[in-house]
Amino acid sequence: MRATTPPTEKRAIGDYTKGLEINPKFAVVCDNRAWSCFKAGKAAQGLLDVEKSLELSPNSAHALVIRGSIFEALGRREEAIADFCRAHAVAPNDQAMQSSGKEPLKRLGMSP
């Protein structure tokens, strides 16, 4: 039996898709759709969105954490570690960002 996308994630993906149809260069909407895809079990699909977001905003710590999470889910450990570390480096004064990247790094056997 195939897993289905939860209704809330499916709706979010649809809403963010509409937003990107209006403005395809809105990095935050790319991030949000990427995260919704990730949460819906569609990590590879989310990777495309977060890559677009990072093209638009290369130093977005938020996008780096999302991409790191997606890389981790896809078994791309080294790339995940690099993104989590880079997120820490680009947002050293952002407490929320600092704490959100620590746990994944620990899980991957690294220290922040």
C-alpha positions as CSV (number, residue, x, y, z in Angstrom):
1,M,0.0,0.0,0.0
2,R,1.4,3.4,-1.0
3,A,1.6,6.2,1.6
4,T,-0.4,9.3,0.8
5,T,0.4,12.9,1.4
6,P,-1.3,14.3,4.5
7,P,-4.1,16.7,3.7
8,T,-2.4,19.7,5.4
9,E,0.8,19.1,3.5
10,K,-1.0,18.6,0.2
11,R,-2.9,21.8,0.7
12,A,0.3,23.7,1.7
13,I,2.1,22.4,-1.4
14,G,-0.8,23.6,-3.6
15,D,-1.0,27.0,-1.9
16,Y,2.8,27.6,-2.3
17,T,2.5,26.4,-5.9
18,K,0.0,29.1,-6.5
19,G,2.2,31.6,-4.9
20,L,5.1,30.6,-7.1
21,E,2.9,31.0,-10.2
22,I,2.4,34.6,-9.1
23,N,6.0,35.3,-8.3
24,P,8.5,32.5,-9.1
25,K,11.4,34.5,-7.6
26,F,10.0,34.6,-4.1
27,A,12.7,32.6,-2.2
28,V,10.7,32.2,1.0
29,V,7.8,30.6,-0.8
30,C,10.3,28.2,-2.5
31,D,11.6,27.4,1.0
32,N,8.1,26.8,2.3
33,R,7.1,24.5,-0.5
34,A,10.4,22.6,-0.2
35,W,9.7,22.1,3.5
36,S,6.1,21.0,2.8
37,C,7.3,18.5,0.2
38,F,9.9,17.2,2.7
39,K,7.3,16.8,5.4
40,A,5.0,15.0,2.9
41,G,7.7,12.5,2.2
42,K,8.7,14.0,-1.2
43,A,12.2,15.1,-0.3
44,A,13.6,14.9,-3.9
45,Q,10.8,17.2,-5.1
46,G,11.5,19.6,-2.3
47,L,15.2,19.7,-3.2
48,L,14.3,21.4,-6.5
49,D,12.5,24.2,-4.7
50,V,15.2,24.8,-2.1
51,E,17.9,24.8,-4.8
52,K,15.9,27.6,-6.6
53,S,15.6,29.4,-3.3
54,L,19.4,29.3,-2.8
55,E,19.9,30.6,-6.3
56,L,17.8,33.6,-5.4
57,S,19.2,34.0,-1.9
58,P,22.6,32.2,-1.6
59,N,23.2,33.0,2.1
60,S,19.8,32.1,3.5
61,A,20.4,30.1,6.6
62,H,16.8,29.0,6.6
63,A,17.2,27.5,3.1
64,L,20.4,25.9,4.1
65,V,18.8,24.1,7.0
66,I,16.0,22.9,4.8
67,R,18.4,21.6,2.2
68,G,20.5,20.0,4.9
69,S,17.4,18.2,6.2
70,I,16.5,17.1,2.7
71,F,20.1,15.9,2.0
72,E,20.0,14.0,5.3
73,A,16.7,12.3,4.3
74,L,18.2,11.4,0.9
75,G,21.2,9.8,2.5
76,R,23.6,12.5,1.3
77,R,25.3,12.9,4.7
78,E,28.4,15.0,3.7
79,E,26.2,17.5,1.9
80,A,23.8,17.7,4.8
81,I,26.7,18.4,7.2
82,A,28.1,21.1,4.9
83,D,24.7,22.8,4.8
84,F,24.1,22.7,8.5
85,C,27.6,24.0,9.2
86,R,27.2,26.8,6.6
87,A,23.8,27.8,8.1
88,H,25.6,28.3,11.4
89,A,28.3,30.3,9.8
90,V,25.9,32.7,7.9
91,A,23.7,33.3,10.9
92,P,25.9,33.4,13.9
93,N,23.7,35.8,15.9
94,D,20.4,34.0,15.1
95,Q,19.6,31.9,18.2
96,A,16.7,30.0,16.5
97,M,19.0,29.1,13.6
98,Q,21.8,28.1,15.8
99,S,19.6,25.8,17.9
100,S,17.8,24.3,14.8
101,G,21.1,23.2,13.3
102,K,22.6,21.6,16.4
103,E,20.4,18.5,16.7
104,P,20.9,17.4,13.0
105,L,24.7,17.8,13.4
106,K,24.7,15.7,16.5
107,R,22.5,13.1,14.8
108,L,25.1,13.1,11.9
109,G,27.9,12.6,14.3
110,M,29.3,16.1,14.2
111,S,29.5,19.0,16.6
112,P,28.3,22.5,15.8
